[in-house]
Amino acid sequence: MITDNGNFILDCSFKSIGEPERLEGILTLMPGVLSCGLFCAFVEKSVVVVGGDDGCRELRL
């Protein structure tokens, strides 16, 4: 996918991320990478809503 500004968006899937802070650091230091979707700095302030067949539940991290 290409954004309105001509940037590429890559969607990657990982089985498990053992050290998300390290991965985020590696990704954001790569030339041309503007951002990644890990947002490790916001973990203490995060709320995740998980939806399923039986409704939704809220996880506070």
Backbone bond lengths (Angstrom), bond angles and torsions (degrees), N, CA, C in turn:
res aa  C-N    CA-C-N  psi(-1)  N-CA   C-N-CA  omega(-1)  CA-C   N-CA-C  phi
1 M - - - 1.428 - - 1.530 108.18 -
2 I 1.311 115.98 146.21 1.463 121.98 178.50 1.528 108.43 -120.37
3 T 1.334 116.49 133.06 1.466 121.09 -179.28 1.528 110.67 -76.89
4 D 1.323 115.32 173.78 1.468 121.15 176.98 1.521 111.72 -60.64
5 N 1.339 117.03 -27.01 1.463 121.63 -179.96 1.523 112.66 -89.96
6 G 1.328 117.70 4.68 1.456 121.01 178.39 1.518 114.63 85.11
7 N 1.332 117.19 12.74 1.463 120.72 177.53 1.525 110.06 -88.92
8 F 1.308 116.13 149.22 1.457 121.27 177.91 1.523 110.08 -88.63
9 I 1.320 116.37 143.01 1.462 122.14 172.89 1.521 106.72 -113.51
10 L 1.326 115.62 123.02 1.458 121.13 178.56 1.515 108.79 -110.02
11 D 1.315 117.29 130.63 1.458 122.28 178.20 1.518 107.48 -107.01
12 C 1.320 116.37 116.53 1.466 121.66 -176.66 1.517 109.94 -115.76
13 S 1.311 115.75 148.55 1.455 121.34 178.79 1.519 109.37 -120.25
14 F 1.322 116.20 134.26 1.456 122.42 178.92 1.524 108.42 -124.42
15 K 1.328 117.04 144.12 1.464 119.82 175.93 1.519 109.92 -65.86
16 S 1.309 116.56 -47.47 1.456 122.33 -179.82 1.522 108.05 -155.81
17 I 1.313 116.22 142.86 1.464 120.60 177.45 1.525 106.52 -114.71
18 G 1.326 115.93 101.38 1.454 121.34 -176.43 1.515 113.98 -69.46
19 E 1.328 117.01 -35.24 1.465 121.82 -179.07 1.531 108.74 -130.61
20 P 1.332 117.74 77.74 1.467 119.94 -175.65 1.524 114.29 -60.82
21 E 1.342 117.66 -35.38 1.465 119.78 179.58 1.525 110.77 -63.79
22 R 1.322 116.18 -40.71 1.474 120.83 179.10 1.528 110.48 -65.60
23 L 1.336 116.82 -45.14 1.463 120.79 179.19 1.523 110.70 -61.75
24 E 1.319 117.13 -43.08 1.463 120.41 178.58 1.528 110.72 -60.29
25 G 1.332 116.69 -42.21 1.462 120.66 178.00 1.514 112.56 -62.34
26 I 1.319 116.69 -43.31 1.467 121.36 179.06 1.525 110.37 -63.46
27 L 1.323 116.65 -45.98 1.467 120.38 -178.14 1.523 112.06 -63.53
28 T 1.330 117.05 -45.47 1.464 119.30 -175.57 1.525 112.99 -73.98
29 L 1.330 117.77 -16.33 1.466 120.27 175.67 1.525 112.87 -85.40
30 M 1.330 117.37 -9.77 1.462 120.52 -179.76 1.527 109.83 -70.09
31 P 1.330 117.40 135.27 1.467 120.36 178.33 1.529 111.07 -57.03
32 G 1.310 116.49 131.09 1.457 121.84 177.59 1.516 114.70 91.73
33 V 1.331 117.92 -13.72 1.467 120.52 179.39 1.524 108.36 -83.06
34 L 1.325 116.28 121.88 1.459 120.99 -179.66 1.519 111.93 -88.51
35 S 1.321 116.26 -34.15 1.456 120.62 -176.58 1.521 108.95 -167.69
36 C 1.323 115.72 168.02 1.462 120.27 171.52 1.525 107.46 -136.55
37 G 1.285 117.31 167.25 1.464 121.01 -174.32 1.507 115.45 -95.73
38 L 1.327 118.80 22.00 1.464 119.61 179.89 1.526 112.39 -82.92
39 F 1.320 118.47 -36.77 1.467 124.07 175.19 1.527 112.81 51.23
40 C 1.323 117.51 46.75 1.469 122.29 -177.10 1.524 113.00 -61.14
41 A 1.310 118.17 -29.55 1.465 121.00 -179.30 1.529 112.37 -67.30
42 F 1.324 117.51 -16.51 1.461 121.40 -176.60 1.521 113.39 -103.44
43 V 1.318 117.88 6.73 1.466 120.98 -174.97 1.521 112.12 -57.76
44 E 1.310 118.41 -40.99 1.462 121.21 -178.00 1.531 112.23 -65.97
45 K 1.323 117.00 -18.10 1.459 121.47 -174.85 1.524 112.10 -112.51
46 S 1.320 117.83 12.96 1.455 120.61 -169.48 1.524 113.67 -94.36
47 V 1.325 114.24 146.22 1.454 122.56 171.02 1.519 106.35 -125.71
48 V 1.319 116.06 129.65 1.460 121.00 178.99 1.519 107.66 -114.27
49 V 1.321 117.04 130.32 1.455 121.54 176.23 1.519 107.32 -106.05
50 V 1.330 115.25 121.29 1.459 121.55 -178.33 1.521 107.80 -108.89
51 G 1.327 116.28 122.68 1.458 120.69 -179.76 1.513 111.46 -106.90
52 G 1.309 115.47 144.03 1.460 120.53 178.41 1.519 109.90 -150.75
53 D 1.318 116.12 -173.84 1.465 121.12 -179.22 1.529 112.35 -61.39
54 D 1.325 116.46 -28.84 1.464 120.62 -177.74 1.533 112.82 -94.71
55 G 1.312 118.07 12.33 1.456 121.64 178.61 1.512 112.54 114.57
56 C 1.325 115.67 -158.60 1.463 121.79 -177.58 1.522 110.07 -117.05
57 R 1.320 114.60 153.13 1.461 119.61 171.49 1.517 108.02 -138.01
58 E 1.303 115.05 151.01 1.459 122.06 -175.88 1.521 109.62 -107.67
59 L 1.327 116.24 129.87 1.458 121.92 177.34 1.517 108.01 -114.24
60 R 1.307 116.92 123.08 1.470 121.25 176.39 1.510 108.03 -100.28
61 L 1.321 116.00 125.67 1.456 120.94 -177.86 1.507 110.48 -100.85
